[in-house]
Amino acid sequence: MIPIEPVSLTIGAVALAGLFSLCVQCFDLIEIGQKVSADYELLIVKLSIEKRRLMTWGEAIGILRPDQDRDPVLHDPETRKLIERILSSV
C-alpha cells in the first residue's frame, strides 16, 4: 500500500469541501430559480396590463388614425413633445 502524504490529504479535503460547498450552492440556485419564475410571471402580468392601458389610451385619442381623426390634444406641440418623451422612455 502506498502511503498518503499529509499534504495530499489536505488538498483532498480542501477539494472535497469545495465540491460540497458547490453542491449546496446549486441547491440554493434551484430555490432562487423557483422564486425568479414566480417573480417573472408577475412581471409579465404587470407588463400585459400596462400594454393594454397603452393600447386603450392610443385608441381613445386616435394616435394611429389620420391627422383629421385624432384627438386635437395631439396637435399641441408641448403635449406632442411630452408624449414623444414618454413613449421614448418605455
C-alpha distances in whole Angstrom, upper triangle without the diagonal:
4,6,9,12,15,17,15,16,19,20,18,20,23,23,23,26,28,27,28,31,32,32,34,36,37,38,41,42,42,44,46,47,49,51,52,53,55,56,57,59,61,62,63,65,67,67,69,71,72,72,75,77,77,78,81,82,82,84,86,87,87,85,84,88,91,92,95,93,91,92,94,91,89,92,92,90,88,87,86,84,82,81,80,78,77,76,74,72,71
4,6,9,13,14,12,13,17,17,16,18,21,21,21,24,26,25,27,29,30,31,33,35,35,37,39,40,41,43,45,46,48,50,50,52,54,55,55,58,60,60,61,64,65,65,67,70,70,71,73,75,75,76,79,80,80,82,85,86,86,83,83,86,89,90,93,92,89,90,92,89,87,90,90,88,86,85,84,82,80,79,78,76,74,74,72,70,69
4,6,9,12,10,11,14,15,14,16,19,19,20,22,24,24,25,28,29,30,32,34,35,36,38,39,41,43,44,45,47,49,50,51,53,54,55,57,59,59,61,63,64,65,67,69,69,70,73,74,75,76,79,80,80,82,84,85,85,83,82,86,89,90,93,91,89,89,91,89,87,89,89,87,85,84,83,81,79,79,77,75,74,73,71,69,68
4,7,8,7,7,10,11,11,13,15,16,16,19,20,21,22,24,26,27,28,30,31,33,35,36,37,39,41,42,44,45,46,48,50,51,51,54,56,56,57,60,61,61,63,66,66,67,69,71,71,73,75,76,76,79,81,82,82,79,79,83,85,86,90,88,85,86,88,85,83,86,85,83,81,80,79,77,76,75,73,71,70,69,68,65,64
4,5,5,7,9,10,11,13,15,16,17,18,20,21,23,24,26,27,29,30,32,34,35,36,38,40,41,42,44,46,46,48,51,51,52,54,56,56,58,60,61,61,64,66,66,67,70,71,71,73,75,76,76,79,81,81,82,79,79,83,85,86,89,88,85,85,87,84,82,85,84,82,80,80,79,76,75,74,73,70,69,69,67,64,64
4,5,5,6,9,10,10,12,14,15,16,18,20,21,22,24,26,27,28,30,32,33,34,36,38,39,40,42,44,44,46,49,49,50,53,54,54,56,58,59,59,62,64,64,65,68,69,69,71,74,74,75,77,79,80,80,77,78,81,84,85,88,86,84,84,85,82,81,83,83,81,79,78,77,75,73,72,71,68,67,67,65,63,62
4,5,5,6,9,10,11,12,14,15,16,18,20,21,22,24,26,27,29,31,32,33,35,37,37,39,41,42,43,45,47,47,48,51,52,52,54,57,57,57,60,62,62,63,66,67,67,69,71,72,72,75,77,77,78,75,75,79,81,82,85,84,81,81,83,80,78,81,80,78,76,75,74,72,70,70,68,66,65,64,62,60,59
4,5,5,6,8,10,10,12,14,15,16,18,20,21,22,24,26,27,29,30,31,33,35,36,37,39,41,41,43,46,46,46,49,51,51,52,55,56,56,58,61,61,61,64,66,66,67,70,71,71,73,75,76,76,74,74,77,80,81,84,82,80,80,82,79,77,80,79,77,75,74,73,71,70,69,67,65,64,64,62,59,58
4,6,5,6,9,10,10,12,14,15,16,18,20,21,22,24,26,27,29,30,32,33,34,36,38,39,40,42,44,45,45,48,50,50,52,54,55,55,58,60,60,61,64,65,65,67,69,70,71,73,75,76,76,74,73,77,80,81,84,82,80,80,82,79,77,80,79,77,75,74,73,71,69,69,67,65,64,63,62,59,58
4,5,5,6,9,10,10,12,14,15,16,18,20,21,22,24,26,27,28,30,32,33,34,37,38,38,40,43,43,44,47,48,48,50,52,53,53,56,58,58,59,62,63,63,65,67,68,69,71,73,74,74,71,72,75,78,79,82,80,77,77,79,76,75,77,77,75,73,72,71,69,67,66,65,62,61,61,59,57,56
4,5,5,6,9,10,10,12,14,15,16,18,20,21,23,25,26,27,29,31,31,32,35,36,37,39,41,41,42,45,46,46,48,50,51,51,54,56,56,57,60,61,61,63,65,66,66,69,71,71,72,69,69,73,75,76,79,78,75,75,77,74,72,75,74,72,70,69,69,66,65,64,63,60,59,59,57,54,54
4,5,5,6,9,10,10,12,14,15,16,18,20,21,23,24,26,27,29,30,31,33,35,36,37,40,40,41,43,45,45,47,50,50,51,53,55,55,56,59,60,60,62,65,65,66,68,70,71,71,69,69,72,75,76,79,78,75,75,77,74,72,75,75,73,71,70,69,67,65,64,63,61,59,59,57,55,54
4,5,5,6,8,10,10,12,14,15,16,18,20,21,23,24,26,27,29,30,32,33,34,36,38,39,40,42,44,44,46,48,49,50,52,54,54,55,58,59,60,61,64,64,65,67,69,70,71,68,68,72,75,76,79,77,74,74,76,73,72,75,74,72,70,69,68,66,64,64,62,60,59,58,57,54,53
4,5,5,6,9,10,10,12,14,15,16,18,20,21,22,25,26,27,28,31,32,32,34,37,37,38,40,42,42,44,46,47,47,50,52,52,53,56,57,57,59,61,62,62,65,67,67,68,65,66,69,72,73,76,74,71,71,73,70,69,72,71,69,67,66,65,63,61,60,59,57,56,55,53,51,50
4,5,5,6,9,10,10,12,14,15,16,19,20,21,23,25,25,27,29,30,31,33,35,36,36,39,40,40,42,45,45,46,48,50,50,51,54,55,55,57,60,60,61,63,65,66,66,64,64,67,70,71,74,73,70,70,72,69,67,70,70,68,66,65,64,62,60,59,58,56,54,54,52,50,49
4,5,5,6,9,10,11,12,14,15,17,19,20,21,23,24,26,28,29,30,32,34,35,35,38,40,40,41,44,45,45,48,50,50,51,54,55,55,57,59,60,61,63,65,66,66,64,64,68,71,72,75,73,70,70,72,70,68,71,70,69,67,65,65,63,61,60,59,56,55,54,53,50,49
4,5,5,6,9,10,11,12,14,16,17,18,20,22,23,24,26,27,28,30,32,33,34,36,38,38,40,42,43,44,46,48,48,50,52,53,54,56,58,59,59,62,63,64,65,63,63,67,69,70,73,71,69,69,71,68,66,69,68,67,65,63,63,61,59,58,57,55,53,53,51,49,47
4,5,5,6,9,10,10,12,15,15,16,19,20,21,22,25,26,26,28,31,31,32,34,36,36,38,40,41,41,44,46,46,47,50,51,51,53,55,56,57,59,61,62,62,60,60,64,66,67,70,68,66,66,68,65,63,66,65,64,62,61,60,58,56,55,54,52,50,50,48,45,44
4,5,5,6,9,10,11,13,14,15,17,19,20,21,23,25,25,27,29,30,31,33,35,35,37,39,40,40,43,45,45,46,49,50,50,52,55,55,56,58,60,61,61,59,59,63,66,67,70,68,65,65,68,65,63,66,66,64,62,61,60,58,56,55,54,52,50,50,48,46,44
4,5,5,6,9,10,11,13,14,16,17,19,20,22,23,24,26,28,29,30,32,34,35,36,38,39,40,42,44,45,46,48,50,50,52,54,55,56,58,60,61,62,59,59,63,66,67,70,68,65,65,68,65,63,66,66,64,62,61,60,58,56,55,54,52,50,50,49,46,45
4,5,5,6,9,10,11,12,14,16,16,18,20,21,22,24,26,27,28,30,32,32,34,36,37,38,40,42,42,44,46,47,48,50,52,53,53,56,57,58,59,57,57,61,64,65,68,66,63,63,65,62,60,63,63,61,59,58,57,55,53,52,51,49,47,47,46,43,42
4,5,5,6,9,10,10,13,14,15,16,19,20,20,22,25,25,26,28,30,30,32,34,35,36,38,40,40,41,44,45,46,47,50,51,51,53,55,56,57,54,54,58,61,62,65,63,60,60,63,60,58,61,61,59,57,56,55,53,51,50,49,47,46,45,44,41,40
4,5,5,7,9,10,11,13,14,15,17,19,20,21,24,25,25,28,29,30,31,34,35,35,37,40,40,41,44,45,46,47,49,51,51,53,55,56,57,55,55,58,61,63,66,63,61,61,63,61,59,62,62,60,59,57,56,55,52,51,50,48,46,46,45,42,40
4,5,5,6,9,10,11,13,14,16,17,19,20,22,23,24,26,28,29,30,32,33,34,36,38,39,40,43,44,45,46,48,50,50,52,54,55,56,54,54,58,61,62,65,63,60,60,62,59,58,61,61,59,57,56,55,54,51,50,50,47,45,45,44,41,40
4,5,5,6,9,10,10,12,14,15,16,18,20,21,22,24,26,26,28,30,31,32,34,36,36,37,40,41,42,44,46,47,47,50,51,52,53,51,51,55,58,59,62,60,57,57,59,56,55,58,57,56,54,52,52,50,48,47,46,44,42,42,40,38,36
4,5,5,6,9,10,10,13,14,15,16,19,20,20,23,24,25,26,29,30,30,32,35,35,36,39,40,41,42,44,46,46,48,50,51,52,50,50,53,56,58,61,58,56,56,58,56,54,57,57,56,54,52,51,50,48,46,46,44,42,41,40,37,36
4,5,5,6,9,10,11,13,14,16,17,19,20,22,23,24,26,28,29,30,32,34,35,36,38,40,41,42,44,45,46,48,50,51,52,50,50,54,57,58,61,58,56,56,58,56,54,58,57,56,54,52,52,51,48,47,46,44,42,42,41,38,36
4,5,5,6,9,10,11,12,14,16,17,18,20,21,22,24,26,27,28,30,32,33,34,36,38,38,40,42,43,44,46,48,49,50,48,48,52,55,56,59,57,54,54,56,53,52,55,55,54,52,50,49,48,45,44,44,42,40,39,38,36,34
4,5,5,6,9,10,10,12,14,15,16,18,20,20,22,24,25,26,28,30,31,32,34,35,36,38,40,41,42,44,46,47,47,45,45,49,52,53,56,54,51,51,54,51,49,53,52,51,49,47,47,45,43,42,41,39,37,36,36,33,31
4,5,5,6,9,10,11,13,14,15,17,19,20,21,23,25,25,27,29,30,31,33,35,36,37,39,41,41,43,45,47,47,45,45,49,52,53,56,54,51,51,54,51,50,53,53,52,50,48,47,46,44,42,42,40,38,37,37,34,32
4,5,5,7,9,10,11,13,14,16,17,19,20,22,23,25,26,28,29,30,32,34,35,37,38,40,41,43,44,46,47,45,45,49,52,53,56,53,51,50,53,50,49,53,52,51,49,47,47,46,43,42,42,40,37,37,37,34,32
4,5,5,6,9,10,10,12,14,15,16,18,20,21,22,24,26,27,28,30,31,32,34,36,37,38,40,42,43,44,42,42,46,49,50,53,50,48,48,50,47,46,49,49,48,46,44,44,42,40,39,38,36,34,33,33,30,28
4,5,5,6,9,10,10,12,14,15,16,18,20,20,22,24,25,26,28,30,31,32,34,36,37,38,40,42,42,40,40,44,47,49,51,49,46,46,49,46,45,48,48,47,45,43,43,42,39,38,37,36,33,32,32,29,27
4,5,5,7,9,10,11,13,14,16,17,19,20,21,23,25,26,28,29,31,32,34,35,36,38,40,41,42,40,41,44,47,49,51,48,46,46,49,46,45,49,48,48,46,44,43,42,40,38,38,37,34,33,33,31,28
4,5,5,6,8,10,11,12,14,16,17,18,20,21,23,24,26,27,29,30,32,33,35,36,38,39,40,39,39,43,46,47,50,47,44,44,47,44,43,46,46,46,44,41,41,40,37,36,36,34,32,31,31,28,26
4,5,5,6,8,10,10,12,14,15,16,18,20,21,22,24,25,26,28,30,31,32,34,36,37,38,36,36,40,43,44,47,44,42,42,44,42,40,44,44,43,41,39,38,37,35,33,33,31,29,28,28,25,23
4,5,5,6,9,10,11,12,14,15,16,19,20,21,23,24,26,27,29,30,31,33,35,36,37,35,35,39,42,44,46,43,41,41,44,41,40,44,44,43,42,39,38,38,35,33,33,32,29,28,29,26,23
4,5,5,6,9,10,11,13,14,15,17,19,20,21,23,25,26,27,29,30,32,33,35,36,35,35,38,42,43,45,43,40,40,43,40,39,43,43,43,41,38,38,37,35,33,33,32,29,28,29,26,23
4,5,5,6,9,10,11,12,14,15,17,18,20,21,22,24,26,27,28,30,32,33,34,33,33,37,40,41,43,41,38,38,40,38,37,40,40,40,38,35,35,34,32,30,30,29,26,25,26,23,20
4,5,5,6,9,10,10,12,14,15,16,18,20,21,22,24,26,27,28,30,32,32,31,31,34,38,39,41,39,36,36,39,37,35,39,39,38,37,34,33,33,30,28,28,27,24,23,24,21,18
4,5,5,6,9,10,11,13,14,15,17,19,20,21,23,24,26,27,29,31,31,30,30,33,37,38,41,38,35,35,38,36,35,39,39,39,37,34,34,34,31,29,29,28,25,24,25,23,20
4,5,5,6,9,10,11,13,14,16,17,19,20,21,23,24,26,27,29,30,29,30,33,36,37,40,37,34,34,37,34,33,37,37,37,35,32,32,32,29,27,28,27,23,23,24,22,19
4,5,5,6,8,10,10,12,14,15,16,18,20,21,22,24,26,27,28,27,27,31,34,35,37,35,32,32,34,32,31,34,34,34,32,30,29,29,26,24,25,23,20,19,20,18,15
4,5,5,6,9,10,10,12,14,15,16,18,20,21,22,24,26,26,25,25,29,32,33,36,33,31,31,33,31,30,34,34,34,32,30,29,29,27,24,24,24,21,19,20,19,15
4,5,5,6,9,10,11,12,14,15,17,18,20,21,23,25,25,25,25,28,32,33,35,32,30,29,33,30,30,33,34,34,32,29,29,29,27,24,25,25,21,20,22,20,16
4,5,5,6,9,10,11,12,14,15,17,18,20,21,23,24,23,24,27,31,32,34,31,28,28,30,28,27,31,31,31,29,26,26,26,24,21,22,22,18,17,19,17,14
4,5,5,6,9,10,10,12,14,15,16,18,20,21,22,21,21,25,28,29,31,29,26,26,29,26,25,29,29,29,28,25,24,24,22,19,20,19,16,15,16,15,11
4,5,5,6,9,10,11,12,14,15,16,18,20,21,20,20,23,27,28,30,27,25,25,28,26,25,29,29,30,29,26,25,26,23,20,21,21,18,16,18,17,13
4,5,5,6,9,10,11,12,14,15,16,19,20,19,20,23,27,28,29,26,24,23,26,24,24,28,28,29,27,24,24,25,22,19,21,21,17,16,19,17,14
4,5,5,6,9,10,10,12,14,15,17,18,17,18,21,25,25,27,25,22,21,24,22,21,25,25,25,24,21,20,21,18,16,17,17,13,12,15,14,10
4,5,5,6,9,10,10,12,14,16,16,15,15,19,22,23,25,23,20,20,23,21,20,24,25,25,24,21,20,21,19,16,17,17,14,12,15,14,10
4,5,5,6,9,10,10,12,14,15,15,15,18,22,23,25,21,19,19,23,21,20,24,25,26,25,22,21,22,20,17,19,19,16,14,18,17,14
4,5,5,6,9,10,10,12,14,14,15,18,21,22,23,20,18,17,20,18,18,22,22,23,22,19,19,20,18,15,17,17,14,13,16,16,13
4,5,5,6,9,10,11,12,11,12,15,19,19,21,19,16,15,18,16,15,19,20,21,20,16,16,17,15,12,13,14,11,10,13,13,11
4,5,5,6,8,10,10,10,10,13,17,18,20,17,15,15,18,17,16,19,21,22,22,18,17,19,18,14,15,17,14,12,15,16,13
4,5,5,6,9,10,10,12,14,17,18,19,16,14,14,17,16,16,19,21,22,22,18,18,20,18,15,17,19,16,14,18,19,16
4,5,5,6,8,9,11,13,16,16,18,15,12,11,14,13,12,16,17,19,18,14,14,17,15,12,14,16,13,12,16,17,15
4,5,6,6,5,7,10,13,14,15,12,10,10,13,12,11,15,16,17,18,14,13,16,15,11,13,15,13,11,15,16,14
4,6,5,7,7,9,12,13,14,11,10,10,14,14,13,16,18,20,20,17,16,19,18,14,16,19,17,15,18,20,18
4,6,8,10,10,14,14,14,11,9,8,12,12,12,15,17,19,19,16,15,19,17,14,17,19,17,16,20,21,19
4,6,9,9,11,11,12,9,6,5,8,8,8,11,13,15,16,12,12,15,15,12,14,17,15,15,18,20,19
4,5,5,8,9,10,7,5,6,10,10,9,12,14,16,18,14,13,17,17,13,15,18,17,15,18,21,19
4,6,8,9,11,9,6,8,11,10,8,11,13,14,16,13,11,14,14,11,12,15,14,12,15,17,16
4,7,9,11,9,8,11,13,14,11,14,16,17,19,16,14,16,17,14,14,17,16,14,16,19,18
4,6,8,6,6,10,12,14,11,13,16,18,20,17,15,18,19,16,16,20,19,17,20,22,21
4,6,6,7,10,12,14,12,12,16,17,20,18,15,18,20,17,17,21,21,19,21,24,24
4,5,5,9,9,11,9,9,12,14,17,15,13,16,18,16,16,20,20,19,21,24,24
4,6,8,9,12,11,10,14,16,19,17,15,19,21,18,19,23,23,22,24,27,27
4,7,9,12,11,11,15,17,20,17,16,19,20,18,19,23,22,21,23,26,25
4,6,8,7,9,12,14,16,13,12,16,17,14,16,19,18,17,20,23,22
4,5,6,8,10,13,14,11,11,15,15,13,15,18,18,17,20,22,22
4,5,5,7,11,12,10,10,14,15,14,16,19,18,18,21,23,23
4,5,6,9,10,7,8,11,11,11,13,16,15,16,19,20,21
4,5,8,9,6,6,9,10,9,11,13,14,14,16,18,19
4,6,9,8,7,10,12,11,13,15,16,16,18,21,22
4,6,5,6,9,10,11,12,14,15,16,18,20,21
4,6,5,6,9,10,10,12,14,15,16,18,20
4,5,5,6,9,10,11,12,14,15,17,19
4,5,5,6,9,10,10,12,14,15,17
4,5,5,6,9,10,11,12,14,16
4,5,5,6,9,10,10,12,15
4,5,5,6,9,10,11,13
4,5,5,6,8,10,11
4,5,5,6,9,10
4,6,5,6,9
4,5,5,7
4,5,5
4,6
4
